[in-house]
Amino acid sequence: MQRRTFVSLSATALWAQAQSPSAAEPVRLGVIGSGGRGTFVMSVFQKDAALQVGAICDVYEPNLERALSVASKGGSSAKAYRNYKQLLEDKSIRAVLIATPEHWHARMVLDALAAGKDVYVEKPLCRTPEEGLALVEAEKRTKQIIQVGMQRRSYDLYIDGAKVVRSGQLGNVRMVRAWWLNNYVGGQKVTKLDGPLDWEQWQGPLERRTAMNPDVFRHWRNYREYAGGIVADQGAHVFDGIHLLMGAGYPAAVTAAAGKPHREGFDTPESVVVTAEYPEDFIAVFTINYAAMKYQSRNDQLNHLDGDKARMDIGRETYRVFAQGQEDSPVLEKKSARGFGYATDLHVQNFLHCVRTREKPTAPMALGFQATLVAQLANRSLAEGRRMVWKAGRG
């Protein structure tokens, strides 16, 4: 190689290296929404020695103060914000964790991408199919890293379970049956908050403005104006797990049935059955009942993959494969080495690895939308009393 050419190529390589993030460079994280889940996931981020929590934003003062305290115990001196757009203007922030109520997710993700931030956003990704389509299109146009908080995508148990399905050991799987059991019916209505709340900011992009309601603030997941109910909150996890295990994408159609709400104030049902049809030639039936007895967390959710050669049962901590004619004892069994609680650690580690390397994360936006969409179509099926067919955005 001629010396002039070598010098030119070396200069180009050095310039490119200077423009790309260094794997050793600390990542400064901004946290938008520091409630219970947001503060917990922030603490998981803090396990990375090269991460600094640089900013925290919340419109509820007790949440903000508590998160600032947690951040300081992890060695970070975070700046407090009460408007997320001001946080996004902070040039020192490289990535953001969005853990607000879901009625804010779509707007905040789009604004974060426009500000050049990498994004870790909690599920459900969005509130409506229209928001989901807009987010998927935005993902195609951006170079930013986006990870949706569906930790089964990074969980060793589910990754290995998907390999079992692909191996053909189960034969043809034409049906997946999943359930999730818990109980919130006996809870008390919240009538008072512990500190100041900017209610107008909290309502955010919603068209309808209502008077401040402490119970809505505390239990927004169960009010249809703000979220999709428990079927969306937990269904996003379950259907994403099914998609991962079965190698499936968008549903072809969704039908749902439900009982009436039994918790005072809630207008979304706690007992719902969702049937999703897939182009991959199987159906998934998800039954959620939050009016059941309470189980230990390791036993409250299970999926049965019904193959014509064998059945796989996969829950939070273990999976078991039962062969035809041998239903009393598994022919294959695996228990996760670290348990389901560690799945969030693995998911955050994957995101930070991708922030530093610019590789594709395990749960990008398109996969997040596919899982959330099933629950959204289920809620529309309940509202309209019919089978909902999905044709848009299957590619």
Secondary structure as GFF3:
##gff-version 3
##sequence-region A 1 395
A	DSSP	alpha_helix	3	19	.	.	.	ID=ss1
A	DSSP	beta_strand	27	32	.	.	.	ID=ss2
A	DSSP	alpha_helix	36	45	.	.	.	ID=ss3
A	DSSP	beta_strand	51	57	.	.	.	ID=ss4
A	DSSP	alpha_helix	61	73	.	.	.	ID=ss5
A	DSSP	beta_strand	79	81	.	.	.	ID=ss6
A	DSSP	alpha_helix	84	88	.	.	.	ID=ss7
A	DSSP	beta_strand	95	98	.	.	.	ID=ss8
A	DSSP	three_ten_helix	102	104	.	.	.	ID=ss9
A	DSSP	alpha_helix	105	114	.	.	.	ID=ss10
A	DSSP	beta_strand	118	121	.	.	.	ID=ss11
A	DSSP	alpha_helix	129	141	.	.	.	ID=ss12
A	DSSP	beta_strand	146	148	.	.	.	ID=ss13
A	DSSP	three_ten_helix	151	154	.	.	.	ID=ss14
A	DSSP	alpha_helix	156	167	.	.	.	ID=ss15
A	DSSP	beta_strand	173	181	.	.	.	ID=ss16
A	DSSP	alpha_helix	199	203	.	.	.	ID=ss17
A	DSSP	alpha_helix	214	218	.	.	.	ID=ss18
A	DSSP	three_ten_helix	220	222	.	.	.	ID=ss19
A	DSSP	alpha_helix	229	246	.	.	.	ID=ss20
A	DSSP	beta_strand	253	258	.	.	.	ID=ss21
A	DSSP	beta_strand	271	278	.	.	.	ID=ss22
A	DSSP	beta_strand	282	289	.	.	.	ID=ss23
A	DSSP	three_ten_helix	297	299	.	.	.	ID=ss24
A	DSSP	beta_strand	301	307	.	.	.	ID=ss25
A	DSSP	beta_strand	310	314	.	.	.	ID=ss26
A	DSSP	beta_strand	318	323	.	.	.	ID=ss27
A	DSSP	beta_strand	332	335	.	.	.	ID=ss28
A	DSSP	three_ten_helix	340	342	.	.	.	ID=ss29
A	DSSP	alpha_helix	343	357	.	.	.	ID=ss30
A	DSSP	alpha_helix	365	384	.	.	.	ID=ss31
A	DSSP	beta_strand	388	389	.	.	.	ID=ss32
###
